[in-house]
Amino acid sequence: MQARAVRMASGMLTLAVGVLLAGQVHAQGSATADTAERPDFSGVYYPWNPNAAPRPEQPQAGPLPPPTRTGPTGDGSAGRRPNDPKLTPEYLAQWDIIAASRTAGSYEYDNIANCLPPGMPAMMSMAYGMEIMQTEDKITFFSEHQDALRRVYLDGREPTERHLNDPTYAGYSTGYWEGDTLVVDTVALTTKSFIDSSSPHSDRMTVHERIRFIAPGVLEDRITVNDPVALLEPWEIVRTYRKAEYPNDELREFACAEGLRDAPH
């Protein structure tokens, strides 16, 4: 009887170990499969409109000129378009001030003409092209326009009080993978930036992105901007980019400050 009990206990232990090992193998297999689903976004991309007529991969053969003080980059004289962010009355009044200033030829509210970063999410318009550098724990976006830079951390870190109390143009971005889609949330954005090219926002603005390949070499960024103070409703926009091939996969230094130095004042 005692020997039989020992054999039964031994069998149950063997079964438990087998189940544990099987679970570990399954978990490891799932993790491997999840990692295998993750695409590699690395490369240089340019804005791409799938509905536009075909054009060369690189918008222009040579480097594009930096902005100068010959005129504001956008004066707002045409008013607001139907697809612009829908601002609350307080922030619409602020936009009116910005538009009037630019229309008068002032550069006070023109970040681009003053060589300031485009900010998020305006940076993702990729006016001149952008390089994406990807590692296991972070993805870096480098825009040729204004030499703008942002990093998306993928290692589980969260913004601290130090980050939240020190807002920047690019903000603080963290992300994770949902299959082949990169999900990104950005906070800590300075109110000196704009939602698009001229729409102001509050210090409570956040940006949510879902980035994925929709075709070989074609990247889509679905952007949702939330701001309970400045917006009547979330603002959504979809950006699409096409990966460049050699020899069009090189970005140039923007050197905006040099353009301002050499321009007449």
C-alpha positions as CSV (number, residue, x, y, z in Angstrom):
1,M,0.0,0.0,0.0
2,Q,2.8,2.4,0.9
3,A,4.7,1.6,-2.3
4,R,1.5,2.2,-4.3
5,A,1.0,5.6,-2.6
6,V,4.6,6.6,-3.4
7,R,4.1,5.6,-7.0
8,M,0.9,7.7,-7.2
9,A,2.6,10.7,-5.7
10,S,5.5,10.3,-8.0
11,G,3.1,10.2,-11.0
12,M,1.2,13.3,-9.9
13,L,4.5,15.2,-9.5
14,T,5.6,14.1,-13.0
15,L,2.3,15.2,-14.4
16,A,2.5,18.6,-12.6
17,V,6.0,19.1,-13.9
18,G,4.9,18.2,-17.4
19,V,2.0,20.7,-17.3
20,L,4.3,23.4,-16.0
21,L,6.9,22.8,-18.7
22,A,4.2,22.7,-21.4
23,G,2.9,26.0,-20.1
24,Q,6.3,27.5,-20.3
25,V,6.9,26.2,-23.8
26,H,3.5,27.6,-24.8
27,A,4.3,31.0,-23.2
28,Q,7.7,31.0,-24.9
29,G,6.1,30.1,-28.2
30,S,3.5,32.8,-27.9
31,A,6.2,35.4,-27.0
32,T,8.2,34.2,-30.0
33,A,5.1,34.4,-32.3
34,D,4.3,37.9,-31.0
35,T,7.9,39.1,-31.6
36,A,7.8,37.5,-35.1
37,E,4.6,39.6,-35.9
38,R,6.4,42.9,-35.1
39,P,7.4,44.6,-38.4
40,D,10.6,46.5,-38.9
41,F,9.8,50.2,-39.6
42,S,13.4,51.1,-40.1
43,G,14.1,53.3,-43.2
44,V,13.5,56.7,-44.7
45,Y,10.0,57.7,-45.7
46,Y,8.3,60.5,-47.6
47,P,4.7,61.6,-47.5
48,W,2.6,59.6,-49.9
49,N,-1.0,60.2,-51.1
50,P,-2.4,56.9,-52.5
51,N,-5.0,59.0,-54.4
52,A,-2.5,61.3,-56.0
53,A,-0.9,60.8,-59.4
54,P,2.3,58.8,-59.4
55,R,5.5,60.8,-58.7
56,P,9.2,60.0,-57.9
57,E,9.9,58.6,-54.5
58,Q,11.8,61.7,-53.5
59,P,9.7,64.9,-53.8
60,Q,12.6,66.9,-55.1
61,A,16.0,65.9,-56.5
62,G,18.0,68.4,-54.4
63,P,17.7,69.7,-50.8
64,L,14.7,71.8,-50.2
65,P,15.4,75.4,-49.1
66,P,14.9,76.4,-45.4
67,P,12.3,78.9,-44.5
68,T,13.2,82.5,-44.5
69,R,11.6,85.7,-43.2
70,T,10.2,86.7,-46.6
71,G,6.7,85.7,-45.3
72,P,5.0,83.7,-42.6
73,T,4.6,80.0,-43.4
74,G,0.8,80.2,-42.9
75,D,-1.0,83.4,-42.2
76,G,-4.5,82.1,-41.6
77,S,-6.1,84.7,-43.9
78,A,-8.2,82.0,-45.6
79,G,-9.9,81.1,-42.4
80,R,-10.3,77.7,-40.9
81,R,-11.0,74.7,-43.1
82,P,-13.8,72.1,-42.3
83,N,-11.3,69.4,-41.4
84,D,-9.2,71.7,-39.0
85,P,-9.4,70.9,-35.3
86,K,-12.6,72.2,-33.8
87,L,-11.6,74.6,-31.1
88,T,-13.5,75.8,-28.1
89,P,-14.5,79.5,-28.1
90,E,-11.6,80.4,-25.8
91,Y,-9.0,78.7,-28.1
92,L,-10.7,79.9,-31.3
93,A,-10.3,83.4,-29.9
94,Q,-6.6,82.7,-29.5
95,W,-6.4,81.4,-33.0
96,D,-7.9,84.6,-34.3
97,I,-5.1,86.5,-32.6
98,I,-2.5,84.2,-34.2
99,A,-4.1,84.6,-37.6
100,A,-4.3,88.4,-37.3
101,S,-0.7,88.5,-36.3
102,R,0.5,86.4,-39.2
103,T,-1.6,88.2,-41.7
104,A,0.0,91.4,-40.6
105,G,3.4,90.0,-41.4
106,S,4.5,89.2,-37.8
107,Y,6.6,86.2,-36.9
108,E,5.6,86.2,-33.2
109,Y,3.4,83.1,-33.5
110,D,5.2,81.4,-36.4
111,N,7.4,78.7,-34.9
112,I,8.7,77.4,-38.2
113,A,9.9,80.8,-39.3
114,N,11.6,81.1,-35.9
115,C,13.4,77.8,-36.3
116,L,11.4,76.1,-33.5
117,P,10.4,72.4,-33.8
118,P,7.1,71.6,-35.5
119,G,5.9,69.8,-32.4
120,M,3.5,66.9,-32.2
121,P,1.5,65.9,-34.0
122,A,2.5,68.4,-36.7
123,M,5.9,66.7,-36.9
124,M,4.3,63.6,-38.4
125,S,3.3,65.5,-41.5
126,M,6.8,64.7,-42.7
127,A,7.1,67.8,-44.9
128,Y,10.6,66.9,-46.0
129,G,10.9,63.2,-45.2
130,M,11.7,61.3,-42.1
131,E,14.0,58.5,-40.9
132,I,12.7,55.8,-38.5
133,M,15.3,53.9,-36.4
134,Q,14.1,50.9,-34.5
135,T,15.5,48.8,-31.7
136,E,13.8,46.4,-29.3
137,D,13.3,49.0,-26.6
138,K,12.6,52.2,-28.5
139,I,11.8,53.7,-31.9
140,T,13.3,57.0,-33.0
141,F,11.7,59.4,-35.5
142,F,14.0,61.9,-37.1
143,S,12.5,64.5,-39.4
144,E,14.5,66.4,-42.0
145,H,12.2,69.3,-41.4
146,Q,13.7,71.4,-38.6
147,D,15.9,68.4,-37.7
148,A,13.0,67.4,-35.3
149,L,13.5,64.3,-33.2
150,R,11.2,62.2,-31.1
151,R,11.6,58.8,-29.3
152,V,8.9,56.2,-28.5
153,Y,9.9,54.0,-25.5
154,L,8.8,50.4,-25.8
155,D,10.4,49.0,-22.6
156,G,7.4,49.6,-20.3
157,R,8.6,52.9,-18.8
158,E,6.1,55.6,-17.9
159,P,6.5,59.4,-17.8
160,T,7.5,60.7,-14.4
161,E,6.5,63.9,-12.6
162,R,9.8,65.4,-13.9
163,H,8.7,64.7,-17.5
164,L,5.2,65.9,-17.0
165,N,6.4,69.1,-15.4
166,D,8.9,69.8,-18.2
167,P,6.8,69.7,-21.4
168,T,8.5,69.7,-24.8
169,Y,7.7,70.1,-28.5
170,A,7.9,66.4,-29.1
171,G,6.4,65.4,-25.8
172,Y,7.0,62.1,-24.0
173,S,6.0,59.0,-26.0
174,T,5.5,55.5,-24.9
175,G,4.3,52.6,-27.0
176,Y,3.5,48.9,-27.2
177,W,2.7,46.4,-29.9
178,E,-0.7,45.0,-30.8
179,G,0.3,42.4,-33.3
180,D,1.7,44.3,-36.3
181,T,0.5,47.7,-35.1
182,L,2.5,50.1,-33.0
183,V,0.3,51.9,-30.5
184,V,1.8,55.2,-29.1
185,D,0.6,57.7,-26.5
186,T,2.3,61.1,-26.2
187,V,1.9,63.4,-23.2
188,A,3.8,66.4,-21.8
189,L,3.5,68.7,-24.8
190,T,4.4,72.3,-24.6
191,T,1.6,74.9,-25.2
192,K,4.1,76.8,-27.3
193,S,3.4,74.3,-30.1
194,F,0.3,73.9,-32.3
195,I,-2.0,71.0,-33.0
196,D,-1.5,71.4,-36.8
197,S,0.2,74.5,-38.2
198,S,-1.6,77.1,-36.2
199,S,-4.3,75.7,-33.8
200,P,-3.4,76.3,-30.2
201,H,-3.9,73.7,-27.4
202,S,-3.8,73.4,-23.6
203,D,-1.4,71.6,-21.4
204,R,-3.9,68.7,-21.2
205,M,-3.5,67.7,-24.8
206,T,-2.5,64.1,-25.6
207,V,-1.8,62.4,-28.9
208,H,-2.7,58.7,-29.6
209,E,-1.3,56.9,-32.7
210,R,-1.7,53.6,-34.4
211,I,1.1,52.9,-36.9
212,R,1.2,50.0,-39.2
213,F,2.1,48.9,-42.7
214,I,-0.9,48.9,-45.0
215,A,1.1,47.6,-48.0
216,P,4.7,46.7,-48.6
217,G,6.7,49.8,-47.9
218,V,3.6,51.9,-47.2
219,L,3.2,53.1,-43.6
220,E,0.0,54.5,-42.1
221,D,-0.2,56.7,-39.0
222,R,-3.7,57.1,-37.5
223,I,-3.5,60.1,-35.2
224,T,-6.1,61.1,-32.6
225,V,-5.6,64.3,-30.6
226,N,-7.5,64.7,-27.3
227,D,-7.7,68.0,-25.4
228,P,-10.7,68.5,-23.1
229,V,-9.9,72.2,-22.7
230,A,-9.1,73.3,-26.3
231,L,-11.1,70.9,-28.5
232,L,-14.9,70.4,-28.8
233,E,-14.2,66.9,-30.0
234,P,-11.1,64.7,-30.6
235,W,-9.3,65.6,-33.8
236,E,-8.3,62.7,-36.1
237,I,-6.1,62.6,-39.1
238,V,-4.4,59.8,-41.1
239,R,-0.9,60.3,-42.5
240,T,0.5,57.9,-45.1
241,Y,4.2,57.5,-46.0
242,R,6.2,55.5,-48.6
243,K,9.6,54.0,-47.9
244,A,12.4,55.3,-50.1
245,E,14.9,53.1,-51.8
246,Y,18.6,53.7,-52.6
247,P,19.8,56.2,-53.6
248,N,16.8,58.3,-52.4
249,D,17.1,57.1,-48.8
250,E,19.3,59.9,-47.5
251,L,18.2,63.0,-45.5
252,R,20.1,66.2,-45.4
253,E,20.9,68.6,-42.6
254,F,18.2,71.3,-42.4
255,A,20.3,74.1,-40.7
256,C,17.3,76.4,-40.2
257,A,19.3,78.9,-38.2
258,E,21.7,79.5,-41.1
259,G,18.7,80.3,-43.3
260,L,17.5,82.9,-40.8
261,R,21.0,84.4,-40.5
262,D,21.4,84.8,-44.2
263,A,17.9,86.1,-44.8
264,P,17.1,89.9,-44.9
265,H,15.4,91.2,-41.7
